[in-house]
Amino acid sequence: MIEFHLDGRSGVSPYLQIVQQVRHALRLGLLDEGEQLPTVKDVVAELAINPNTVLKAYRELERDGLVAPRPGVGTFVTGKLGAGPGLAAIRPLRRELEGWLGRARQAGLDDESIEALFLASFRASSAEGVA
């Protein structure tokens, strides 16, 4: 089951962070159809946020056709995002990325610098692919 984490420094609203985390988990194959999302009560207890925040996130995911509530039972994944490469392809890439992150930290970069470097590199490689 997915565990949500909130970053108060991100500038992204808590409900949207939950939506993004579910979408990312679906895209990476970490959540499958039929799996249950944490209950609103559990998310509220874990993250100390307002229940309406969690409900808003779950409603948006429902509107997108990715989850469906089952009254009295919970909210379940009902959709997928893209065909995705699958976990077999993702695992080695994740290990490489984790190694890169370790080297970046050893070089003295803080989290903000690492994020800035990654995003700049990502955008540059995306722009090259379009050109």
Z-matrix of the N, CA and C atoms (Angstrom, degrees):
N
C 1 1.457
C 2 1.531 1 108.75
N 3 1.289 2 116.20 1 142.32
C 4 1.454 3 122.30 2 -179.30
C 5 1.530 4 110.64 3 -69.01
N 6 1.320 5 115.76 4 143.13
C 7 1.464 6 121.60 5 173.07
C 8 1.522 7 107.04 6 -115.71
N 9 1.319 8 115.83 7 127.45
C 10 1.457 9 120.32 8 -178.51
C 11 1.524 10 111.20 9 -87.62
N 12 1.316 11 115.03 10 147.81
C 13 1.459 12 122.51 11 176.56
C 14 1.518 13 107.42 12 -134.46
N 15 1.322 14 117.17 13 137.48
C 16 1.457 15 121.00 14 178.96
C 17 1.518 16 110.28 15 -111.22
N 18 1.317 17 115.16 16 141.32
C 19 1.455 18 122.21 17 176.65
C 20 1.523 19 107.81 18 -115.40
N 21 1.327 20 116.49 19 103.43
C 22 1.455 21 122.15 20 -178.10
C 23 1.514 22 113.50 21 -66.56
N 24 1.340 23 116.82 22 -16.15
C 25 1.467 24 120.38 23 -179.25
C 26 1.524 25 112.98 24 -92.88
N 27 1.318 26 117.51 25 -4.88
C 28 1.461 27 120.36 26 -172.12
C 29 1.531 28 113.65 27 -74.21
N 30 1.321 29 117.08 28 -22.98
C 31 1.451 30 119.37 29 -175.53
C 32 1.528 31 112.41 30 81.59
N 33 1.334 32 116.88 31 -1.12
C 34 1.463 33 122.42 32 178.75
C 35 1.522 34 107.81 33 -98.10
N 36 1.328 35 116.79 34 133.09
C 37 1.460 36 120.20 35 -177.41
C 38 1.531 37 110.50 36 -61.18
N 39 1.338 38 116.66 37 149.15
C 40 1.469 39 119.85 38 -178.50
C 41 1.529 40 113.76 39 -56.09
N 42 1.331 41 117.49 40 -41.03
C 43 1.470 42 118.05 41 -178.35
C 44 1.524 43 110.06 42 -64.00
N 45 1.333 44 117.16 43 -38.78
C 46 1.453 45 120.83 44 -179.45
C 47 1.525 46 111.45 45 -70.30
N 48 1.328 47 117.68 46 -32.75
C 49 1.462 48 120.47 47 175.45
C 50 1.525 49 110.25 48 -62.66
N 51 1.326 50 116.88 49 -39.83
C 52 1.475 51 120.95 50 177.76
C 53 1.521 52 109.70 51 -64.41
N 54 1.331 53 117.02 52 -46.49
C 55 1.465 54 121.48 53 178.59
C 56 1.527 55 109.96 54 -57.73
N 57 1.323 56 116.89 55 -48.02
C 58 1.464 57 121.13 56 -178.62
C 59 1.523 58 111.64 57 -62.18
N 60 1.323 59 117.31 58 -39.62
C 61 1.462 60 120.42 59 -179.36
C 62 1.524 61 111.29 60 -65.95
N 63 1.331 62 117.29 61 -38.92
C 64 1.466 63 120.03 62 177.10
C 65 1.527 64 109.36 63 -66.95
N 66 1.323 65 117.09 64 -45.42
C 67 1.466 66 120.83 65 179.76
C 68 1.541 67 111.00 66 -60.78
N 69 1.326 68 116.97 67 -42.63
C 70 1.461 69 120.33 68 178.52
C 71 1.530 70 110.36 69 -63.56
N 72 1.324 71 116.99 70 -44.09
C 73 1.470 72 120.61 71 -179.99
C 74 1.528 73 110.82 72 -62.15
N 75 1.324 74 117.14 73 -38.45
C 76 1.464 75 120.56 74 177.34
C 77 1.529 76 110.49 75 -67.06
N 78 1.318 77 116.17 76 -44.38
C 79 1.467 78 120.76 77 -178.21
C 80 1.528 79 111.31 78 -63.22
N 81 1.327 80 116.83 79 -35.62
C 82 1.462 81 121.16 80 -178.25
C 83 1.523 82 113.41 81 -88.50
N 84 1.321 83 116.70 82 -0.64
C 85 1.459 84 119.84 83 179.75
C 86 1.511 85 113.97 84 77.42
N 87 1.336 86 117.09 85 18.51
C 88 1.463 87 120.80 86 179.88
C 89 1.522 88 111.62 87 -86.14
N 90 1.324 89 116.64 88 -15.52
C 91 1.464 90 123.38 89 174.23
C 92 1.522 91 107.20 90 -125.06
N 93 1.304 92 116.40 91 136.45
C 94 1.460 93 121.49 92 179.56
C 95 1.516 94 110.78 93 -118.76
N 96 1.316 95 114.88 94 160.85
C 97 1.458 96 119.90 95 176.10
C 98 1.525 97 109.33 96 -55.48
N 99 1.333 98 115.03 97 137.44
C 100 1.454 99 121.01 98 179.13
C 101 1.512 100 113.94 99 94.74
N 102 1.334 101 117.48 100 -17.88
C 103 1.464 102 119.54 101 178.85
C 104 1.520 103 110.42 102 -72.79
N 105 1.318 104 114.73 103 147.19
C 106 1.459 105 121.18 104 -179.29
C 107 1.523 106 110.39 105 -92.59
N 108 1.328 107 115.46 106 136.10
C 109 1.459 108 120.55 107 171.11
C 110 1.521 109 108.17 108 -78.76
N 111 1.316 110 117.86 109 158.11
C 112 1.463 111 119.48 110 175.76
C 113 1.535 112 109.91 111 -57.23
N 114 1.309 113 116.35 112 146.64
C 115 1.458 114 119.24 113 178.33
C 116 1.526 115 109.38 114 -66.99
N 117 1.319 116 115.02 115 156.63
C 118 1.466 117 120.26 116 177.83
C 119 1.525 118 109.18 117 -55.68
N 120 1.321 119 116.01 118 -43.38
C 121 1.463 120 121.19 119 -179.38
C 122 1.529 121 111.26 120 -59.31
N 123 1.332 122 117.25 121 -42.79
C 124 1.463 123 121.29 122 -179.76
C 125 1.528 124 111.60 123 -66.91
N 126 1.334 125 116.70 124 -41.70
C 127 1.468 126 120.27 125 179.76
C 128 1.527 127 110.12 126 -65.26
N 129 1.320 128 116.71 127 -42.48
C 130 1.463 129 121.31 128 178.99
C 131 1.528 130 110.08 129 -60.46
N 132 1.326 131 116.70 130 -44.03
C 133 1.465 132 120.85 131 -179.70
C 134 1.532 133 111.36 132 -67.02
N 135 1.322 134 116.69 133 -40.28
C 136 1.475 135 121.34 134 -177.30
C 137 1.523 136 112.25 135 -71.52
N 138 1.342 137 116.77 136 -42.41
C 139 1.461 138 120.41 137 -172.81
C 140 1.524 139 114.38 138 -102.85
N 141 1.330 140 116.90 139 -6.56
C 142 1.468 141 121.59 140 -178.10
C 143 1.527 142 111.06 141 54.47
N 144 1.349 143 115.43 142 53.31
C 145 1.463 144 120.98 143 177.38
C 146 1.512 145 109.46 144 -124.47
N 147 1.302 146 115.17 145 168.47
C 148 1.456 147 122.33 146 -179.12
C 149 1.533 148 110.31 147 -69.78
N 150 1.330 149 117.86 148 136.90
C 151 1.467 150 120.12 149 178.97
C 152 1.528 151 112.76 150 -57.28
N 153 1.344 152 117.00 151 -32.32
C 154 1.466 153 119.28 152 179.61
C 155 1.527 154 112.15 153 -64.03
N 156 1.321 155 117.03 154 -27.79
C 157 1.465 156 121.25 155 177.69
C 158 1.529 157 109.86 156 -65.40
N 159 1.323 158 115.80 157 -45.28
C 160 1.464 159 120.95 158 179.59
C 161 1.526 160 109.68 159 -67.72
N 162 1.315 161 116.87 160 -43.19
C 163 1.466 162 120.50 161 178.78
C 164 1.521 163 111.21 162 -60.33
N 165 1.326 164 116.85 163 -40.42
C 166 1.467 165 120.89 164 179.20
C 167 1.533 166 110.03 165 -62.60
N 168 1.325 167 117.21 166 -42.97
C 169 1.468 168 121.16 167 178.51
C 170 1.526 169 110.51 168 -63.22
N 171 1.311 170 117.10 169 -46.69
C 172 1.460 171 120.89 170 -178.54
C 173 1.527 172 110.97 171 -65.20
N 174 1.346 173 117.28 172 -36.37
C 175 1.473 174 120.33 173 177.65
C 176 1.529 175 110.62 174 -65.20
N 177 1.334 176 117.05 175 -39.89
C 178 1.469 177 119.42 176 178.40
C 179 1.524 178 110.60 177 -64.77
N 180 1.316 179 116.76 178 -42.33
C 181 1.462 180 120.37 179 177.66
C 182 1.530 181 110.79 180 -63.78
N 183 1.322 182 116.15 181 -35.19
C 184 1.465 183 120.79 182 177.12
C 185 1.528 184 110.47 183 -66.85
N 186 1.341 185 116.87 184 -44.64
C 187 1.476 186 121.19 185 177.76
C 188 1.527 187 111.03 186 -58.83
N 189 1.339 188 116.30 187 -33.99
C 190 1.455 189 121.20 188 179.49
C 191 1.531 190 112.51 189 -78.80
N 192 1.326 191 116.45 190 -3.67
C 193 1.459 192 120.67 191 178.68
C 194 1.520 193 114.02 192 77.81
N 195 1.320 194 116.20 193 20.36
C 196 1.469 195 119.96 194 -176.70
C 197 1.514 196 113.45 195 -97.31
N 198 1.324 197 117.28 196 -25.46
C 199 1.462 198 121.46 197 179.02
C 200 1.521 199 108.96 198 -138.64
N 201 1.320 200 115.47 199 163.85
C 202 1.461 201 121.48 200 175.42
C 203 1.520 202 108.53 201 -144.46
N 204 1.329 203 115.56 202 135.08
C 205 1.470 204 118.24 203 176.76
C 206 1.522 205 110.52 204 -79.25
N 207 1.326 206 115.21 205 147.08
C 208 1.465 207 121.97 206 171.61
C 209 1.517 208 104.94 207 -120.95
N 210 1.329 209 117.06 208 104.62
C 211 1.467 210 120.54 209 -174.77
C 212 1.524 211 112.63 210 -49.83
N 213 1.316 212 114.11 211 129.56
C 214 1.451 213 120.93 212 178.85
C 215 1.515 214 114.40 213 80.66
N 216 1.339 215 117.14 214 -5.21
C 217 1.462 216 120.14 215 -177.57
C 218 1.522 217 111.41 216 -117.79
N 219 1.334 218 116.77 217 -49.40
C 220 1.461 219 120.50 218 -179.46
C 221 1.512 220 111.88 219 148.61
N 222 1.326 221 115.79 220 -165.74
C 223 1.458 222 122.57 221 -179.27
C 224 1.521 223 108.18 222 -114.53
N 225 1.338 224 115.73 223 131.25
C 226 1.450 225 121.18 224 -172.94
C 227 1.521 226 111.46 225 -124.19
N 228 1.320 227 115.52 226 147.45
C 229 1.457 228 121.89 227 178.20
C 230 1.527 229 108.55 228 -70.42
N 231 1.335 230 115.30 229 130.27
C 232 1.463 231 120.49 230 -179.50
C 233 1.525 232 112.55 231 -124.84
N 234 1.334 233 117.15 232 -7.89
C 235 1.463 234 119.84 233 -177.19
C 236 1.511 235 112.14 234 -134.26
N 237 1.328 236 113.78 235 172.93
C 238 1.459 237 120.85 236 178.85
C 239 1.517 238 108.45 237 -127.06
N 240 1.319 239 115.49 238 162.99
C 241 1.459 240 121.23 239 174.80
C 242 1.517 241 108.53 240 -118.08
N 243 1.290 242 116.99 241 107.88
C 244 1.459 243 120.99 242 176.70
C 245 1.510 244 112.79 243 64.54
N 246 1.307 245 114.87 244 170.42
C 247 1.461 246 120.74 245 -179.78
C 248 1.518 247 111.12 246 -80.20
N 249 1.314 248 117.38 247 -21.01
C 250 1.455 249 122.53 248 175.35
C 251 1.512 250 114.03 249 50.10
N 252 1.318 251 117.09 250 154.88
C 253 1.452 252 121.57 251 -177.90
C 254 1.525 253 114.25 252 -79.28
N 255 1.314 254 118.17 253 -14.84
C 256 1.455 255 120.98 254 -178.75
C 257 1.522 256 111.71 255 87.01
N 258 1.320 257 114.69 256 161.09
C 259 1.459 258 121.12 257 -175.59
C 260 1.526 259 113.13 258 -64.14
N 261 1.320 260 117.24 259 -31.86
C 262 1.467 261 119.53 260 -178.85
C 263 1.524 262 110.82 261 -61.60
N 264 1.314 263 117.63 262 -36.07
C 265 1.462 264 121.20 263 178.68
C 266 1.519 265 111.48 264 -82.15
N 267 1.307 266 117.13 265 -30.33
C 268 1.466 267 121.44 266 -175.29
C 269 1.522 268 112.18 267 -76.38
N 270 1.324 269 117.97 268 -39.14
C 271 1.477 270 120.83 269 -175.52
C 272 1.528 271 113.46 270 -54.24
N 273 1.347 272 119.12 271 -51.11
C 274 1.470 273 117.44 272 -178.94
C 275 1.521 274 112.19 273 -66.15
N 276 1.317 275 117.08 274 -34.49
C 277 1.463 276 119.77 275 177.50
C 278 1.523 277 110.53 276 -65.00
N 279 1.321 278 116.10 277 -39.94
C 280 1.468 279 119.72 278 178.60
C 281 1.526 280 110.79 279 -63.97
N 282 1.334 281 116.64 280 -42.05
C 283 1.470 282 120.28 281 178.30
C 284 1.524 283 110.67 282 -60.94
N 285 1.341 284 116.56 283 -42.43
C 286 1.468 285 120.14 284 178.07
C 287 1.530 286 110.61 285 -62.99
N 288 1.324 287 116.17 286 -42.38
C 289 1.461 288 120.20 287 -179.74
C 290 1.522 289 110.65 288 -65.49
N 291 1.327 290 117.29 289 -41.13
C 292 1.461 291 120.45 290 177.71
C 293 1.528 292 110.81 291 -63.02
N 294 1.338 293 117.32 292 -37.36
C 295 1.459 294 120.56 293 175.54
C 296 1.522 295 111.23 294 -63.87
N 297 1.320 296 116.16 295 -43.34
C 298 1.466 297 121.14 296 177.75
C 299 1.529 298 110.50 297 -61.23
N 300 1.328 299 116.50 298 -42.71
C 301 1.467 300 120.20 299 178.95
C 302 1.530 301 110.45 300 -62.16
N 303 1.312 302 116.94 301 -40.93
C 304 1.466 303 120.30 302 177.30
C 305 1.519 304 111.70 303 -61.79
N 306 1.328 305 116.45 304 -43.24
C 307 1.470 306 119.97 305 178.18
C 308 1.524 307 111.22 306 -65.61
N 309 1.326 308 117.59 307 -36.89
C 310 1.467 309 120.89 308 178.37
C 311 1.523 310 110.27 309 -64.36
N 312 1.331 311 116.85 310 -41.14
C 313 1.469 312 120.06 311 177.91
C 314 1.528 313 111.15 312 -66.88
N 315 1.325 314 116.45 313 -40.13
C 316 1.466 315 120.25 314 177.73
C 317 1.524 316 111.14 315 -63.08
N 318 1.339 317 116.30 316 -29.08
C 319 1.465 318 120.54 317 178.50
C 320 1.523 319 111.68 318 -78.78
N 321 1.347 320 116.24 319 -3.44
C 322 1.457 321 120.20 320 175.80
C 323 1.511 322 115.33 321 97.49
N 324 1.326 323 118.49 322 7.26
C 325 1.460 324 120.45 323 178.90
C 326 1.525 325 110.49 324 -77.36
N 327 1.336 326 116.34 325 136.75
C 328 1.460 327 120.29 326 174.02
C 329 1.530 328 108.22 327 -87.52
N 330 1.332 329 116.45 328 175.64
C 331 1.460 330 120.85 329 -175.49
C 332 1.524 331 112.66 330 -57.82
N 333 1.333 332 117.07 331 -42.82
C 334 1.466 333 119.86 332 -179.55
C 335 1.515 334 111.16 333 -64.08
N 336 1.322 335 117.50 334 -39.93
C 337 1.464 336 120.87 335 179.45
C 338 1.529 337 111.02 336 -67.56
N 339 1.324 338 115.68 337 -39.87
C 340 1.470 339 119.96 338 177.99
C 341 1.523 340 109.75 339 -62.88
N 342 1.325 341 116.16 340 -46.04
C 343 1.458 342 120.01 341 -179.82
C 344 1.524 343 110.70 342 -61.94
N 345 1.331 344 116.82 343 -43.81
C 346 1.466 345 120.46 344 -179.89
C 347 1.528 346 110.80 345 -62.30
N 348 1.337 347 116.66 346 -43.45
C 349 1.463 348 120.85 347 179.33
C 350 1.519 349 110.87 348 -63.68
N 351 1.331 350 116.39 349 -45.07
C 352 1.460 351 120.10 350 179.67
C 353 1.522 352 110.80 351 -61.34
N 354 1.341 353 116.92 352 -49.30
C 355 1.466 354 119.82 353 -177.79
C 356 1.518 355 111.87 354 -63.50
N 357 1.322 356 117.66 355 -41.29
C 358 1.463 357 120.68 356 178.46
C 359 1.532 358 110.23 357 -62.78
N 360 1.315 359 116.40 358 -42.99
C 361 1.471 360 120.47 359 179.14
C 362 1.521 361 110.78 360 -66.99
N 363 1.326 362 116.72 361 -41.32
C 364 1.457 363 121.42 362 178.99
C 365 1.526 364 110.52 363 -61.38
N 366 1.326 365 116.02 364 -46.98
C 367 1.462 366 120.09 365 -179.28
C 368 1.523 367 111.30 366 -65.12
N 369 1.318 368 116.79 367 -39.86
C 370 1.461 369 120.29 368 179.72
C 371 1.532 370 110.30 369 -64.59
N 372 1.332 371 116.89 370 -42.23
C 373 1.473 372 119.01 371 -179.74
C 374 1.525 373 110.50 372 -70.19
N 375 1.324 374 118.01 373 -32.57
C 376 1.462 375 121.33 374 177.50
C 377 1.527 376 110.25 375 -68.21
N 378 1.327 377 115.88 376 -40.88
C 379 1.476 378 120.25 377 179.64
C 380 1.525 379 110.16 378 -66.47
N 381 1.331 380 117.44 379 -37.18
C 382 1.459 381 120.46 380 178.21
C 383 1.521 382 111.21 381 -65.58
N 384 1.337 383 116.28 382 -35.56
C 385 1.458 384 120.69 383 179.38
C 386 1.512 385 112.43 384 -68.18
N 387 1.332 386 117.24 385 -27.01
C 388 1.459 387 122.16 386 -179.15
C 389 1.516 388 110.76 387 -81.91
N 390 1.327 389 116.19 388 -33.94
C 391 1.471 390 121.39 389 -173.50
C 392 1.504 391 113.53 390 -64.67
